[in-house]
Amino acid sequence: MALLTLPIQVKLIRNATDPRKSKNTEPGANTSAPAVFPPAADATPRALMTVAALADIPEEDIWLAKQKSKRTRRAYKLDVQHFMRTLNIHSYDELRQVDHRAVIAWERIMREIDGAAPSTVRRRLAALSSLFKHLVPPRPCGKEPVSEVERPAINREEGTTLAFSKGQARKLLDTPADDSIEGLRDRAILSGGLQVGLRRAEIAGLKAGDLHQNRGFDSLRVVRKGGRHEALAINPQTAQRIARTLRSRGTGRYRRADVPSPSPQPQEPAGTARHESGRHRPSGEEVREEDRAR
């Protein structure tokens, strides 16, 4: 199960075809970057060598390497390895002979024996389906086997994460001390999660220049899931906490956007769930105003 070997093979190919890394380079030879159109006699062997080497890479590794996200590649790799391990599949040749019977057996083992959650079963089936869709042309049977397997139903209308009450949210937001750099940082992180609804990876990826004002909105430039770049209007208290953290670190105040960009859409308060009636519980900023009123 030598999945994700493509980057290593490509690196070896580059080293083998790069004259600057070749052991046979003559002394005094020009090792600068090649011309845009190198001599045909010199380019043809290298091109053939690279293409031939790439042609030997298994399609399974090509499929995994083409996924844009590192996290997606890791998750897909683990899911396919789980499938191969469960059914005692030890080679790519055996994997390519899989039909719908093997996938149905795997789904039943996960659901009835392993007790996997429906969302886990669906995710693993989706990963395997993605692989077989890529393999359909070279597969002998010419049909993607996962499409014939019914996936477990999940509730997309209601999340499984329990919500904080107003008091719990306020207590959590104000737990870190505000008289230290670490405390200010933690208060900004909590506000980004509770009052903006950012994922952990999105918070971890923020930079000092991401906080700015865009057409009157306090905003953050965020790299969303899948690599999408967005400008989000954020809670004013979140902007204050981030700005205070930046000042404590000597990175200055946030600046206005240098170039016009689409006006960001104000985000609904995060960190609090919907009531059954469909209304949102008050956000952290509303809690703060309520505390002032008291």
GULO-986748 format. One record per residue: residue in three letters; x, y, z of N, C-alpha, C, O in turn. Coordinates in pm, whole numbers, padded with zeros to 5 digits, always signed. Layout:
REM GULO-986748
ALAXYZXYZXYZXYZ;...
END
This chain:
REM GULO-986748
MET+00085-00120+00000+00000+00000+00000+00088+00125+00000+00084+00206+00093;ALA+00168+00139-00105+00261+00251-00113+00192+00375-00165+00229+00429-00270;LEU+00091+00421-00092+00018+00539-00135+00102+00664-00109+00185+00668-00019;LEU+00077+00767-00191+00142+00897-00177+00293+00887-00199+00370+00948-00125;THR+00335+00811-00299+00476+00807-00334+00509+00899-00450+00626+00915-00485;LEU+00407+00960-00510+00430+01044-00628+00524+01160-00601+00615+01181-00682;PRO+00510+01238-00493+00602+01350-00473+00748+01305-00465+00836+01375-00515;ILE+00774+01190-00405+00911+01140-00394+00964+01105-00533+01078+01137-00565;GLN+00881+01039-00614+00925+01000-00747+00950+01121-00836+01046+01123-00913;VAL+00865+01221-00826+00883+01343-00905+01013+01412-00867+01084+01465-00953;LYS+01043+01413-00736+01167+01475-00691+01289+01403-00749+01385+01467-00790;LEU+01284+01269-00751+01394+01193-00808+01409+01221-00957+01520+01232-01008;ILE+01295+01233-01027+01299+01263-01170+01362+01400-01193+01444+01415-01284;ARG+01325+01499-01112+01381+01633-01128+01532+01630-01107+01607+01692-01183;ASN+01577+01559-01003+01720+01551-00976+01794+01484-01091+01905+01523-01125;ALA+01731+01380-01150+01798+01305-01256+01808+01385-01385+01900+01365-01464;THR+01712+01477-01406+01711+01552-01532+01762+01694-01518+01767+01768-01616;ASP+01802+01734-01396+01852+01868-01373+02002+01870-01393+02074+01803-01317;PRO+02055+01943-01493+02199+01943-01517+02279+01998-01401+02396+01965-01385;ARG+02216+02083-01318+02289+02138-01204+02312+02035-01096+02399+02054-01010;LYS+02235+01922-01097+02250+01818-00997+02309+01690-01055+02316+01588-00987;SER+02351+01696-01181+02407+01579-01246+02554+01564-01211+02628+01662-01210;LYS+02598+01440-01183+02737+01414-01150+02825+01419-01273+02947+01426-01260;ASN+02767+01417-01391+02845+01413-01514+02867+01551-01574+02917+01563-01686;THR+02830+01655-01501+02847+01789-01553+02995+01821-01566+03071+01804-01471;GLU+03038+01867-01683+03178+01894-01706+03219+02021-01636+03139+02113-01623;PRO+03345+02029-01589+03393+02152-01525+03381+02269-01620+03412+02259-01739;GLY+03336+02378-01567+03322+02499-01647+03198+02503-01731+03174+02602-01801;ALA+03117+02398-01726+02994+02397-01806+02895+02498-01751+02896+02528-01631;ASN+02811+02550-01838+02710+02648-01797+02598+02576-01724+02526+02496-01783;THR+02583+02606-01593+02480+02541-01511+02367+02636-01478+02290+02610-01386;SER+02357+02746-01551+02248+02839-01526+02118+02780-01577+02116+02673-01638;ALA+02009+02852-01552+01877+02804-01595+01874+02785-01745+01929+02869-01818;PRO+01813+02678-01796+01811+02652-01941+01731+02757-02015+01647+02825-01956;ALA+01756+02768-02143+01681+02862-02226+01537+02818-02237+01502+02703-02208;VAL+01454+02912-02280+01312+02879-02295+01294+02768-02397+01213+02677-02376;PHE+01369+02773-02508+01365+02669-02610+01504+02606-02621+01584+02648-02705;PRO+01535+02507-02537+01667+02444-02543+01685+02369-02674+01586+02342-02743;PRO+01808+02336-02709+01833+02262-02834+01754+02132-02838+01744+02062-02738;ALA+01698+02101-02954+01612+01984-02967+01686+01855-02935+01629+01765-02874;ALA+01811+01846-02976+01888+01724-02953+01907+01697-02805+01916+01581-02763;ASP+01914+01804-02725+01935+01788-02582+01803+01769-02508+01800+01703-02404;ALA+01695+01827-02560+01567+01825-02488+01494+01694-02505+01428+01649-02411;THR+01504+01630-02619+01426+01510-02646+01454+01397-02548+01358+01340-02495;PRO+01580+01359-02522+01604+01249-02427+01550+01279-02289+01493+01191-02224;ARG+01567+01404-02243+01516+01439-02110+01364+01427-02104+01308+01375-02008;ALA+01298+01477-02209+01152+01471-02211+01105+01327-02209+01011+01293-02137;LEU+01169+01243-02288+01129+01102-02292+01154+01035-02158+01075+00953-02113;MET+01265+01071-02093+01298+01008-01965+01195+01046-01859+01150+00961-01783;THR+01158+01174-01855+01061+01220-01756+00924+01159-01779+00860+01112-01685;VAL+00878+01160-01903+00746+01106-01934+00742+00956-01906+00644+00905-01853;ALA+00849+00886-01941+00852+00742-01916+00850+00712-01767+00782+00619-01724;ALA+00923+00790-01690+00924+00769-01545+00787+00797-01484+00741+00722-01398;LEU+00722+00904-01529+00588+00936-01478+00486+00830-01518+00392+00803-01444;ALA+00505+00771-01634+00411+00669-01682+00412+00545-01594+00316+00467-01594;ASP+00521+00525-01520+00531+00407-01435+00466+00426-01298+00457+00331-01221;ILE+00421+00548-01268+00360+00575-01137+00218+00519-01135+00141+00546-01228;PRO+00182+00442-01033+00046+00384-01027-00062+00492-01027-00043+00600-00971;GLU-00174+00461-01090-00284+00557-01097-00337+00590-00957-00388+00700-00935;GLU-00326+00496-00863-00371+00522-00727-00294+00638-00664-00350+00721-00593;ASP-00162+00642-00692-00081+00750-00638-00109+00881-00712-00105+00988-00652;ILE-00138+00873-00841-00176+00992-00916-00304+01052-00858-00314+01173-00840;TRP-00401+00965-00830-00529+01011-00773-00506+01082-00642-00565+01188-00618;LEU-00423+01026-00555-00402+01086-00424-00326+01217-00435-00357+01313-00365;ALA-00227+01222-00523-00144+01341-00535-00220+01458-00597-00183+01573-00574;LYS-00325+01432-00673-00395+01542-00740-00491+01616-00647-00543+01721-00683;GLN-00515+01561-00528-00599+01630-00432-00528+01756-00384-00411+01750-00346;LYS-00596+01868-00385-00531+01996-00357-00495+02014-00210-00392+02074-00179;SER-00576+01964-00120-00555+01987+00023-00471+01876+00085-00494+01758+00059;LYS-00375+01915+00167-00292+01817+00238-00377+01733+00332-00355+01613+00346;ARG-00474+01796+00398-00562+01723+00490-00650+01624+00415-00675+01513+00462;THR-00696+01664+00297-00777+01571+00216-00695+01451+00174-00742+01338+00180;ARG-00570+01475+00132-00484+01363+00093-00462+01269+00211-00465+01147+00194;ARG-00440+01323+00328-00418+01238+00446-00543+01158+00479-00535+01039+00506;ALA-00661+01224+00478-00785+01155+00511-00817+01047+00409-00855+00936+00446;TYR-00802+01078+00279-00829+00979+00175-00734+00861+00186-00775+00746+00168;LYS-00609+00888+00215-00512+00780+00228-00551+00685+00341-00547+00563+00324;LEU-00588+00741+00455-00627+00657+00570-00754+00577+00540-00765+00461+00579;ASP-00849+00639+00470-00974+00570+00440-00953+00453+00343-01009+00345+00362;VAL-00871+00475+00240-00844+00366+00146-00762+00256+00212-00784+00138+00185;GLN-00669+00294+00297-00592+00193+00370-00682+00112+00462-00660-00008+00480;HIS-00783+00175+00522-00878+00103+00607-00954+00000+00524-00974-00113+00569;PHE-00996+00039+00405-01066-00054+00316-00978-00173+00279-01022-00288+00285;MET-00854-00146+00242-00762-00254+00201-00727-00344+00319-00716-00465+00304;ARG-00709-00284+00435-00675-00363+00554-00792-00450+00597-00773-00566+00636;THR-00912-00396+00592-01030-00471+00636-01055-00593+00548-01094-00698+00598;LEU-01033-00579+00417-01061-00688+00323-00935-00764+00281-00937-00840+00185;ASN-00824-00742+00353-00698-00814+00326-00653-00797+00181-00612-00893+00116;ILE-00660-00673+00132-00611-00641-00001-00468-00592+00013-00441-00498+00088;HIS-00375-00656-00058-00233-00629-00037-00163-00566-00157-00044-00538-00149;SER-00233-00544-00265-00168-00487-00383-00269-00406-00462-00390-00419-00445;TYR-00215-00320-00551-00301-00241-00636-00376-00329-00736-00490-00299-00772;ASP-00313-00436-00778-00381-00526-00871-00506-00586-00808-00610-00597-00872;GLU-00495-00625-00682-00612-00677-00610-00716-00568-00592-00836-00593-00604;LEU-00671-00446-00562-00765-00335-00543-00846-00308-00669-00965-00276-00661;ARG-00784-00320-00784-00852-00290-00909-00954-00396-00949-01033-00375-01041;GLN-00952-00511-00881-01049-00617-00909-01174-00606-00821-01266-00687-00833;VAL-01176-00506-00733-01288-00492-00638-01417-00463-00713-01418-00387-00811;ASP-01527-00524-00667-01660-00493-00722-01751-00451-00607-01706-00435-00494;HIS-01880-00434-00638-01973-00382-00539-01990-00475-00420-02025-00429-00311;ARG-01966-00605-00437-01981-00698-00324-01881-00667-00213-01916-00672-00095;ALA-01758-00635-00251-01656-00603-00151-01691-00473-00080-01670-00462+00041;VAL-01742-00375-00152-01776-00248-00090-01894-00264+00005-01895-00205+00113;ILE-01992-00344-00033-02107-00369+00055-02062-00439+00183-02108-00406+00292;ALA-01971-00536+00169-01920-00605+00287-01846-00509+00379-01862-00514+00501;TRP-01766-00420+00321-01692-00322+00400-01787-00228+00474-01767-00199+00592;GLU-01889-00181+00404-01987-00091+00467-02057-00160+00583-02080-00098+00687;ARG-02091-00287+00566-02161-00360+00672-02070-00384+00792-02114-00376+00906;ILE-01944-00413+00766-01848-00431+00877-01835-00302+00957-01837-00305+01080;MET-01821-00191+00889-01809-00063+00959-01933-00031+01041-01923+00017+01154;ARG-02049-00058+00983-02173-00020+01048-02214-00114+01160-02255-00069+01267;GLU-02202-00246+01137-02257-00343+01232-02153-00400+01329-02188-00437+01441;ILE-02028-00407+01287-01925-00466+01373-01840-00357+01440-01821-00359+01562;ASP-01791-00264+01361-01707-00157+01418-01790-00051+01490-01738+00019+01576;GLY-01918-00040+01455-02002+00062+01517-01964+00203+01477-01980+00297+01555;ALA-01913+00219+01356-01872+00352+01309-01994+00443+01293-02103+00397+01258;ALA-01974+00571+01318-02082+00669+01302-02121+00681+01155-02037+00662+01067;PRO-02248+00712+01128-02291+00727+00988-02206+00826+00909-02177+00803+00792;SER-02165+00935+00974-02083+01033+00903-01947+00975+00866-01891+01008+00761;THR-01893+00888+00951-01764+00824+00922-01778+00728+00804-01693+00725+00715;VAL-01887+00651+00805-01911+00556+00696-01925+00631+00564-01868+00590+00463;ARG-02001+00739+00564-02021+00817+00441-01889+00876+00393-01862+00876+00273;ARG-01807+00927+00485-01680+00986+00445-01587+00883+00382-01523+00910+00280;ARG-01581+00763+00442-01495+00659+00386-01544+00611+00251-01465+00587+00160;LEU-01675+00598+00238-01730+00557+00108-01703+00665+00002-01676+00633-00114;ALA-01710+00791+00043-01684+00899-00052-01539+00896-00100-01511+00921-00217;ALA-01447+00867-00008-01306+00859-00046-01284+00744-00144-01215+00759-00245;LEU-01342+00628-00114-01325+00513-00203-01392+00539-00338-01339+00499-00441;SER-01506+00604-00336-01575+00636-00461-01490+00728-00548-01483+00711-00669;SER-01426+00826-00484-01340+00917-00559-01225+00841-00626-01191+00869-00740;LEU-01167+00745-00554-01058+00666-00611-01107+00585-00731-01042+00585-00836;PHE-01219+00516-00718-01266+00430-00826-01316+00509-00946-01308+00462-01059;LYS-01367+00629-00922-01404+00714-01035-01280+00750-01116-01285+00761-01239;HIS-01169+00769-01047-01044+00796-01117-00993+00673-01190-00931+00684-01296;LEU-01021+00556-01135-00970+00431-01192-01061+00370-01298-01024+00269-01358;VAL-01178+00427-01321-01275+00363-01411-01217+00329-01547-01236+00217-01593;PRO-01145+00420-01616-01092+00381-01748-00999+00261-01743-01013+00170-01826;PRO-00900+00255-01647-00811+00138-01649-00869+00013-01584-00811-00095-01597;ARG-00983+00026-01515-01039-00092-01447-01097-00190-01549-01160-00148-01647;PRO-01076-00321-01528-01127-00421-01623-01278-00416-01640-01329-00426-01751;CYS-01351-00400-01527-01497-00405-01536-01556-00275-01589-01669-00273-01637;GLY-01478-00164-01581-01522-00037-01637-01638+00025-01565-01709+00106-01625;LYS-01662-00009-01437-01773+00048-01363-01729+00079-01221-01656+00002-01159;GLU-01775+00192-01171-01738+00236-01036-01824+00162-00935-01946+00181-00935;PRO-01766+00076-00847-01846-00013-00762-01914+00055-00644-02014+00004-00594;VAL-01863+00169-00598-01920+00231-00478-02056+00292-00508-02137+00308-00416;SER-02082+00327-00633-02210+00390-00668-02328+00298-00642-02441+00345-00630;GLU-02304+00168-00633-02412+00073-00611-02439+00048-00463-02528-00030-00429;VAL-02364+00114-00375-02378+00093-00231-02455+00210-00170-02418+00326-00188;GLU-02561+00178-00100-02643+00282-00036-02570+00334+00087-02524+00257+00171;ARG-02560+00464+00097-02490+00525+00209-02587+00558+00322-02702+00592+00296;PRO-02541+00549+00448-02630+00576+00561-02676+00721+00563-02602+00811+00523;ALA-02798+00741+00609-02854+00875+00616-02799+00949+00736-02774+00890+00841;ILE-02780+01078+00720-02737+01162+00831-02826+01286+00834-02886+01323+00733;ASN-02834+01350+00951-02916+01468+00970-02834+01592+00935-02745+01631+01010;ARG-02865+01654+00822-02792+01773+00780-02854+01902+00831-02799+02010+00811;GLU-02968+01893+00897-03037+02012+00944-02993+02053+01083-03010+02169+01122;GLU-02937+01961+01159-02903+01989+01298-02765+01931+01328-02738+01815+01300;GLY-02678+02014+01384-02544+01970+01420-02545+01886+01547-02643+01885+01622;THR-02435+01816+01568-02424+01730+01687-02352+01801+01801-02350+01749+01913;THR-02292+01917+01776-02220+01990+01880-02318+02070+01964-02397+02147+01910;LEU-02313+02051+02095-02401+02124+02185-02359+02270+02194-02241+02303+02183;ALA-02457+02358+02214-02430+02502+02216-02409+02552+02359-02458+02493+02455;PHE-02334+02662+02369-02317+02729+02498-02439+02816+02527-02504+02866+02435;SER-02468+02833+02653-02566+02935+02693-02497+03071+02690-02375+03080+02672;LYS-02575+03178+02707-02516+03312+02708-02413+03326+02818-02305+03380+02798;GLY-02449+03277+02936-02356+03287+03049-02230+03207+03027-02120+03253+03061;GLN-02243+03087+02972-02126+03003+02947-02034+03066+02842-01912+03064+02857;ALA-02094+03123+02736-02015+03186+02632-01939+03306+02687-01821+03323+02658;ARG-02007+03390+02767-01941+03506+02825-01829+03465+02920-01722+03525+02919;LYS-01854+03363+03002-01752+03317+03095-01630+03265+03022-01517+03291+03062;LEU-01652+03191+02915-01541+03136+02838-01463+03248+02768-01340+03244+02766;LEU-01533+03345+02712-01467+03455+02642-01378+03536+02735-01274+03586+02693;ASP-01418+03548+02859-01345+03633+02953-01255+03555+03047-01199+03613+03140;THR-01240+03426+03026-01156+03345+03115-01009+03383+03108-00948+03400+03213;PRO-00947+03397+02990-00805+03433+02986-00782+03573+03044-00864+03663+03026;ALA-00670+03588+03114-00636+03719+03170-00604+03817+03059-00551+03779+02955;ASP-00636+03944+03083-00611+04046+02982-00489+04131+03014-00472+04240+02958;ASP-00402+04082+03105-00284+04159+03144-00154+04091+03099-00047+04122+03150;SER-00165+03999+03003-00046+03933+02949-00065+03912+02799-00177+03909+02749;ILE+00048+03898+02728+00040+03877+02584-00032+03747+02553-00114+03741+02461;GLU-00001+03642+02630-00066+03512+02606-00215+03520+02634-00294+03462+02560;GLY-00255+03592+02739-00396+03606+02770-00472+03682+02664-00582+03643+02627;LEU-00412+03791+02613-00476+03867+02506-00490+03783+02381-00592+03787+02312;ARG-00385+03705+02352-00391+03615+02236-00504+03515+02250-00580+03491+02155;ASP-00516+03454+02370-00619+03353+02390-00759+03413+02384-00852+03349+02334;ARG-00774+03535+02433-00905+03600+02425-00943+03626+02279-01060+03612+02241;ALA-00846+03664+02197-00873+03687+02055-00907+03556+01985-00997+03552+01900;ILE-00837+03448+02019-00864+03318+01958-01005+03271+01993-01079+03226+01905;LEU-01043+03281+02119-01177+03239+02161-01284+03322+02093-01388+03269+02053;SER-01259+03452+02079-01358+03537+02013-01371+03501+01866-01481+03505+01810;GLY-01259+03467+01803-01265+03425+01662-01345+03299+01643-01413+03282+01542;GLY-01338+03208+01741-01414+03085+01731-01560+03102+01768-01648+03052+01698;LEU-01586+03173+01878-01723+03185+01928-01805+03291+01854-01923+03271+01828;GLN-01742+03402+01822-01818+03514+01768-01805+03530+01617-01879+03608+01557;VAL-01712+03459+01555-01700+03462+01409-01730+03325+01349-01780+03315+01237;GLY-01701+03218+01425-01730+03084+01377-01620+03026+01291-01647+02942+01205;LEU-01495+03070+01311-01384+03019+01232-01344+02879+01278-01356+02846+01396;ARG-01298+02798+01184-01241+02667+01218-01104+02687+01282-01043+02793+01271;ARG-01057+02581+01350-00927+02589+01415-00817+02620+01315-00731+02705+01340;ALA-00819+02552+01200-00716+02575+01098-00724+02717+01043-00621+02775+01010;GLU-00844+02772+01033-00859+02909+00983-00803+03009+01082-00741+03108+01042;ILE-00823+02984+01212-00767+03072+01315-00615+03062+01314-00545+03163+01321;ALA-00564+02939+01306-00420+02919+01309-00351+02981+01187-00233+03015+01194;GLY-00424+02995+01077-00364+03049+00955-00371+03200+00943-00322+03255+00844;LEU-00431+03268+01041-00443+03414+01034-00307+03481+01050-00221+03434+01125;LYS-00289+03593+00978-00168+03673+00988-00206+03814+01032-00322+03853+01026;ALA-00105+03891+01075-00132+04025+01129-00203+04112+01026-00292+04189+01063;GLY-00166+04101+00899-00227+04185+00798-00366+04144+00756-00428+04213+00675;ASP-00417+04034+00809-00550+03987+00770-00662+04069+00833-00774+04070+00782;LEU-00633+04139+00942-00733+04225+01005-00729+04361+00937-00624+04425+00933;HIS-00842+04406+00884-00847+04532+00813-00989+04584+00815-01080+04520+00867;GLN-01007+04702+00757-01141+04756+00738-01172+04758+00590-01091+04803+00508;ASN-01288+04708+00557-01330+04701+00417-01467+04766+00405-01567+04709+00448;ARG-01470+04886+00347-01594+04961+00327-01673+04976+00457-01795+04960+00461;GLY-01599+05008+00562-01664+05035+00690-01681+04916+00780-01719+04933+00895;PHE-01653+04796+00732-01665+04676+00814-01529+04636+00870-01430+04635+00797;ASP-01525+04604+00999-01409+04534+01051-01410+04395+00990-01509+04322+01001;SER-01301+04358+00926-01300+04235+00846-01173+04155+00867-01071+04207+00912;LEU-01182+04027+00832-01068+03937+00834-01055+03870+00698-01154+03827+00639;ARG-00933+03862+00649-00906+03779+00531-00879+03638+00579-00786+03615+00657;VAL-00958+03545+00534-00952+03408+00585-00937+03312+00468-01000+03328+00363;VAL-00852+03212+00487-00841+03102+00391-00936+02992+00436-00910+02926+00537;ARG-01045+02973+00364-01148+02880+00404-01114+02737+00360-01012+02713+00295;LYS-01200+02647+00396-01182+02509+00357-01179+02498+00205-01261+02559+00136;GLY-01085+02419+00154-01069+02406+00011-00980+02512-00051-00965+02518-00173;GLY-00920+02598+00033-00829+02701-00017-00897+02827-00065-00831+02912-00125;ARG-01027+02842-00041-01098+02964-00084-01057+03082+00004-01050+03070+00126;HIS-01031+03196-00058-00996+03318+00015-01120+03407+00025-01184+03437-00076;GLU-01153+03447+00146-01270+03530+00167-01237+03644+00263-01146+03633+00345;ALA-01314+03753+00252-01308+03863+00346-01438+03861+00426-01545+03882+00370;LEU-01427+03836+00557-01545+03822+00641-01562+03943+00732-01467+03983+00799;ALA-01681+04000+00734-01712+04101+00834-01724+04032+00969-01791+03930+00981;ILE-01659+04088+01071-01651+04019+01200-01715+04102+01310-01742+04221+01294;ASN-01738+04037+01421-01793+04101+01540-01700+04213+01585-01579+04193+01589;PRO-01753+04331+01620-01666+04442+01664-01578+04405+01783-01463+04449+01791;GLN-01631+04325+01876-01549+04287+01991-01433+04199+01948-01324+04208+02005;THR-01455+04114+01848-01346+04032+01796-01237+04121+01736-01119+04097+01760;ALA-01276+04222+01659-01179+04313+01600-01100+04385+01709-00979+04403+01696;GLN-01169+04428+01817-01100+04496+01927-01000+04404+01994-00889+04447+02028;ARG-01037+04280+02014-00947+04187+02082-00826+04154+01995-00714+04145+02045;ILE-00847+04135+01865-00734+04106+01776-00642+04226+01768-00520+04211+01772;ALA-00700+04348+01755-00619+04469+01746-00537+04489+01873-00421+04530+01867;ARG-00597+04461+01987-00524+04476+02113-00409+04375+02121-00301+04407+02171;THR-00433+04255+02072-00326+04154+02070-00212+04198+01980-00095+04182+02015;LEU-00245+04254+01863-00141+04301+01771-00060+04414+01832+00062+04418+01818;ARG-00127+04506+01900-00055+04617+01965+00038+04566+02074+00149+04617+02090;SER-00007+04465+02148+00078+04412+02256+00203+04344+02200+00304+04334+02270;ARG+00197+04299+02077+00312+04234+02014+00393+04332+01929+00492+04293+01867;GLY+00351+04459+01925+00426+04557+01850+00407+04550+01701+00489+04601+01626;THR+00298+04486+01656+00274+04475+01513+00181+04584+01460+00143+04582+01343;GLY+00144+04679+01546+00068+04795+01500-00080+04767+01484-00129+04657+01510;ARG-00151+04872+01439-00294+04861+01418-00323+04808+01279-00237+04809+01191;TYR-00446+04761+01262-00483+04712+01131-00505+04830+01037-00532+04941+01082;ARG-00495+04806+00910-00506+04910+00809-00626+04883+00718-00679+04772+00714;ARG-00666+04985+00647-00775+04968+00551-00724+04894+00428-00605+04897+00397;ALA-00815+04829+00359-00777+04756+00238-00720+04854+00136-00776+04961+00114;ASP-00609+04816+00073-00546+04903-00024-00625+04912-00154-00622+05015-00221;VAL-00693+04805-00189-00769+04804-00314-00912+04764-00284-00937+04684-00194;PRO-01007+04818-00360-01147+04781-00336-01168+04633-00360-01106+04574-00449;SER-01254+04573-00281-01291+04433-00298-01438+04419-00269-01497+04508-00207;PRO-01499+04310-00310-01642+04293-00285-01675+04310-00139-01604+04260-00052;SER-01783+04380-00112-01822+04406+00026-01850+04275+00097-01933+04197+00050;PRO-01783+04249+00212-01806+04122+00282-01944+04118+00343-02000+04221+00381;GLN-01997+04001+00351-02128+03982+00409-02116+03963+00559-02039+03878+00603;PRO-02190+04040+00639-02184+04021+00785-02220+03878+00820-02316+03821+00768;GLN-02140+03819+00911-02161+03681+00949-02259+03670+01066-02261+03756+01154;GLU-02337+03566+01065-02425+03539+01178-02341+03504+01299-02235+03443+01284;PRO-02385+03540+01419-02307+03506+01537-02281+03357+01544-02371+03277+01520;ALA-02158+03320+01577-02120+03179+01586-02102+03140+01731-02102+03225+01820;GLY-02087+03009+01754-02066+02960+01888-02195+02940+01965-02192+02892+02078;THR-02308+02976+01904-02437+02955+01968-02528+02888+01869-02523+02919+01750;ALA-02611+02799+01914-02696+02721+01824-02830+02791+01804-02863+02888+01872;ARG-02905+02738+01710-03040+02789+01687-03139+02728+01786-03127+02612+01825;HIS-03235+02808+01825-03348+02752+01897-03431+02669+01800-03414+02678+01678;GLU-03521+02588+01854-03607+02508+01767-03694+02597+01681-03739+02556+01574;SER-03718+02720+01727-03801+02812+01649-03727+02866+01528-03786+02927+01439;GLY-03592+02844+01526-03515+02893+01414-03441+03021+01444-03358+03063+01365;ARG-03469+03086+01560-03400+03208+01596-03267+03176+01661-03250+03072+01725;HIS-03171+03267+01642-03040+03248+01702-03042+03293+01849-03112+03388+01885;ARG-02966+03226+01931-02942+03277+02065-02854+03400+02053-02784+03414+01953;PRO-02854+03491+02150-02776+03615+02140-02628+03585+02125-02577+03488+02181;SER-02560+03671+02050-02416+03656+02031-02342+03713+02150-02403+03769+02242;GLY-02208+03699+02148-02127+03751+02257-02138+03901+02268-02137+03955+02379;GLU-02148+03973+02152-02161+04118+02157-02292+04158+02223-02295+04254+02300;GLU-02400+04086+02194-02529+04115+02257-02523+04088+02406-02584+04158+02487;VAL-02448+03983+02443-02431+03954+02585-02360+04069+02653-02395+04107+02764;ARG-02257+04125+02585-02182+04236+02643-02272+04357+02664-02265+04422+02768;GLU-02355+04388+02565-02448+04501+02578-02547+04476+02691-02585+04567+02764;GLU-02589+04349+02705-02684+04317+02811-02620+04335+02948-02683+04383+03041;ASP-02492+04295+02959-02421+04313+03085-02406+04461+03121-02416+04499+03237;ARG-02381+04544+03017-02371+04688+03044-02502+04744+03097-02505+04827+03188;ALA-02612+04696+03036-02743+04746+03076-02771+04715+03222-02837+04792+03292;ARG-02721+04601+03266-02740+04564+03406-02661+04655+03502-02667+04637+03624;
END
